[in-house]
Amino acid sequence: MLLTDGSPNNDENLRVYESAILGLANLESIDLGVKLDLATEEITEDILDFLLDHAGTNLQVFSRLQAGTPAAQRRKTGVSDVVVTRQLKRWHAVHTLEIVYRDAFNNQLNDRYQPKFLEYRQLARNAREHTFHFGVGLALIPIPQAQTPVFSAVAGLIPETTYYARASWVVASGQEGEPSEMTAYGAPAGGLPVVQMVNPPTVATGFNVYLGLTPDALALQNSMPIPVGQSFTLPESGLTAGAAPGNGQSPDIYISGGWMLRRG
């Protein structure tokens, strides 16, 4: 997924690091969704500073920039091409927990939260350093996450069925973006589901459709990407056994290195 697709983690991801986090949030009336978004915002600013410091240091990145200085183009691009790597995902998780325990400690002035706050602050610093040392991953053709598909139905000899679905944008090179959030559609008896996509990004040439009868059993239904502007209709033969949804793009390049001071 891209950093601009949304929070790299959710409540359940945080439990991998801190099993009691949901109980703490409930006890202290802390909105984890707000803290996840705040961590995303703070990390986004940090990464943008890093990329501005390193603007123009990679020829492959520079070659795809339009007229203007690399720094000016980076300000225009922002972090829209930043891929959430494993290192970045971990940084986001521990930084979110740092914010949560900082909030709990500062609001309650309760010393029992201070050790956890200090622990996660150090873990977040280490994760940040490791992310920049390993490298910030960039996609040369960033593909944003698809919005949830729109459903309708056409006549067909099938019973009433509930389908679960995700869909993703595809570009000419075959790269696929982060699939949409899960959605469900109750097809009426005698109705074949028709899937349509909305708001295609300019880079998209087609889309993939993943359907299943349960949320954890989605499978790719089209053998070739469906061209933008067209729709997908499930055949009367029913679902096919295709690949499961992926996790979006992998980085094409990495920007790494130590910090540099910007002039001006």
C-alpha positions in Angstrom: 0.0 0.0 0.0 1.0 3.6 -0.4 1.4 5.9 2.6 -1.4 8.1 1.3 -3.8 5.2 1.2 -4.4 5.6 4.9 -3.2 4.3 8.2 -0.6 1.5 7.8 -2.0 -0.2 10.8 -5.3 -0.8 12.6 -6.3 -1.6 16.2 -5.7 -5.3 15.7 -2.2 -4.7 14.4 -1.3 -2.8 17.6 -2.3 -5.8 19.6 0.7 -7.7 18.1 3.0 -5.3 20.0 0.8 -4.6 23.0 -1.9 -7.2 23.8 -3.6 -4.9 26.5 -3.9 -1.9 24.2 -7.6 -2.2 23.6 -8.3 -2.4 27.3 -6.1 0.6 28.0 -7.9 2.6 25.3 -11.3 1.8 26.8 -10.2 2.5 30.4 -8.7 5.8 29.6 -11.1 6.8 26.8 -8.5 7.0 24.2 -9.6 6.9 20.5 -7.1 4.6 18.8 -8.3 5.6 15.4 -7.4 9.2 16.1 -4.0 8.2 17.4 -3.3 6.0 14.4 -4.1 8.9 12.1 -2.0 11.3 14.2 1.0 8.9 14.0 0.5 8.7 10.2 0.5 12.5 10.0 3.6 12.9 12.1 5.5 10.1 10.2 4.4 11.6 6.9 5.9 15.0 7.8 9.1 13.2 8.9 9.4 11.2 5.7 8.7 14.3 3.5 11.6 16.1 5.3 13.8 13.2 4.7 12.9 13.0 1.0 13.4 16.8 0.6 16.9 16.4 2.1 17.7 13.7 -0.5 15.9 15.3 -3.5 17.9 14.8 -6.6 20.3 12.3 -5.1 18.9 9.4 -7.2 19.1 9.7 -11.0 16.3 7.3 -11.6 13.9 9.5 -9.5 15.3 12.7 -11.0 14.8 11.4 -14.6 11.0 11.1 -14.1 10.6 14.6 -12.7 9.3 17.4 -14.8 10.8 20.8 -15.2 11.9 22.5 -11.9 14.3 21.7 -9.1 14.1 18.3 -7.5 13.1 19.8 -4.2 10.3 21.8 -5.8 9.0 18.7 -7.5 9.2 16.7 -4.3 7.1 19.3 -2.5 4.6 19.0 -5.3 4.6 15.2 -5.2 4.7 15.0 -1.4 4.6 11.4 -0.2 2.1 10.2 -2.8 4.7 7.7 -4.1 5.9 6.4 -0.8 5.3 2.6 -0.3 4.6 1.3 3.2 7.4 -1.2 3.7 7.7 -3.6 6.6 10.1 -1.2 8.3 7.7 1.7 7.9 4.8 -0.3 9.1 6.6 -1.2 12.3 7.7 2.4 12.9 4.0 3.5 12.5 2.8 0.8 15.0 5.3 1.6 17.8 5.0 5.4 17.3 1.2 5.0 17.6 1.8 3.2 20.9 4.2 5.9 22.0 1.5 8.5 21.4 -1.2 6.4 23.2 1.0 5.9 26.4 2.2 9.5 26.2 -1.5 10.6 26.2 -2.4 8.3 29.1 0.6 9.4 31.2 0.1 13.1 30.5 -3.7 13.1 31.0 -3.7 11.0 34.2 -0.2 11.9 35.6 -0.1 8.2 36.5 3.4 6.9 36.9 2.4 3.4 35.9 2.1 4.6 32.2 5.5 6.3 32.2 7.6 3.2 31.7 5.6 2.1 28.7 5.7 5.6 27.2 9.5 5.7 27.5 9.8 2.2 26.2 7.8 2.9 23.0 9.4 6.3 22.5 12.8 4.5 22.3 11.3 1.8 20.1 9.9 4.4 17.8 13.2 6.2 17.6 15.0 3.0 16.7 12.3 2.1 14.1 12.6 5.5 12.5 16.3 5.2 12.3 16.1 1.7 10.8 13.5 2.8 8.3 15.8 5.6 7.0 18.9 3.4 7.1 17.1 0.6 5.1 15.5 3.2 2.8 12.2 4.8 2.1 10.6 2.8 -0.7 9.1 4.7 -3.7 6.9 3.6 -6.5 7.8 5.0 -9.9 4.1 4.8 -11.0 2.2 5.1 -7.7 -1.3 3.5 -7.9 -3.7 4.8 -5.2 -6.0 2.4 -3.4 -9.3 1.8 -5.2 -12.6 3.0 -3.7 -15.1 0.3 -3.0 -16.8 -1.0 -6.2 -20.4 -0.2 -7.1 -22.8 -3.1 -7.6 -25.8 -3.7 -9.8 -27.4 -6.8 -11.2 -28.5 -8.3 -14.5 -30.8 -11.3 -15.1 -29.3 -14.7 -14.5 -30.3 -18.1 -13.3 -28.7 -18.1 -9.8 -30.2 -18.1 -6.3 -30.1 -15.2 -3.9 -26.5 -14.8 -2.8 -24.3 -12.5 -0.7 -20.9 -11.8 -2.2 -17.9 -10.2 -0.5 -15.7 -8.1 -2.8 -12.6 -6.0 -3.2 -11.2 -4.4 -6.3 -7.9 -2.8 -7.4 -6.5 -0.6 -10.1 -4.0 -1.9 -12.6 -1.6 0.0 -14.8 -0.2 -0.8 -18.3 2.9 -2.4 -16.9 0.8 -4.9 -14.9 1.4 -3.4 -11.5 -1.5 -3.5 -9.1 -2.5 -1.0 -6.4 -3.9 -1.7 -2.9 -7.3 -3.4 -3.1 -10.3 -1.5 -1.9 -11.8 -2.0 1.5 -14.1 -5.0 1.9 -17.7 -4.6 0.8 -20.7 -6.9 0.6 -23.4 -7.1 -2.0 -26.6 -9.1 -1.7 -27.5 -10.3 -5.2 -31.2 -11.0 -5.6 -32.5 -14.3 -6.8 -32.1 -14.5 -10.6 -29.6 -11.6 -10.6 -26.0 -11.8 -11.6 -23.8 -9.2 -9.9 -22.2 -6.5 -12.0 -19.1 -4.7 -10.7 -18.3 -1.1 -11.7 -15.4 1.1 -10.5 -15.5 4.8 -9.8 -12.9 7.6 -9.9 -10.1 5.9 -11.7 -6.7 7.5 -11.3 -5.0 8.8 -14.4 -2.4 6.1 -14.4 -4.9 3.2 -14.4 -5.6 1.2 -17.5 -7.8 -1.4 -15.9 -9.0 -3.1 -12.7 -9.2 -6.5 -11.0 -12.2 -7.9 -9.1 -12.0 -10.2 -6.2 -15.2 -12.0 -5.0 -16.0 -14.6 -2.5 -18.8 -16.1 -0.4 -17.0 -15.3 2.8 -14.7 -12.3 3.7 -11.6 -14.5 4.0 -12.0 -16.4 0.8 -11.8 -13.8 -2.0 -10.5 -14.8 -5.3 -9.6 -13.0 -8.6 -12.4 -13.4 -11.0 -11.0 -11.9 -14.2 -8.3 -13.5 -16.3 -7.2 -10.1 -17.7 -7.6 -6.6 -16.2 -10.9 -5.1 -17.1 -10.5 -1.9 -19.1 -11.3 1.4 -17.3 -14.8 2.4 -18.1 -16.1 -1.2 -18.5 -17.8 -3.4 -15.9 -17.4 -7.0 -14.8 -20.4 -9.4 -14.7 -20.2 -12.6 -12.9 -21.0 -15.5 -15.3 -23.8 -17.9 -14.5 -21.1 -20.6 -14.0 -20.3 -18.8 -10.7 -17.1 -17.9 -8.9 -13.7 -19.1 -10.2 -10.7 -20.1 -8.1 -8.2 -17.2 -8.7 -5.5 -15.6 -6.7 -6.2 -13.9 -3.4 -6.0 -10.1 -3.1 -2.5 -8.7 -2.7 -1.1 -5.9 -0.6 -0.5 -3.4 -3.3 2.8 -2.2 -4.8 6.3 -3.0 -3.8 8.9 -0.3 -4.0 10.7 0.2 -7.3 13.6 2.1 -5.6 14.8 3.1 -2.1 16.1 6.4 -0.9 18.4 5.9 2.0 21.2 7.7 3.8 21.9 10.0 6.7 20.4 13.3 7.4 21.6 16.4 5.6 20.9 20.0 6.5 18.9 22.0 3.9 19.9 25.5 3.0 17.5 28.4 2.9 
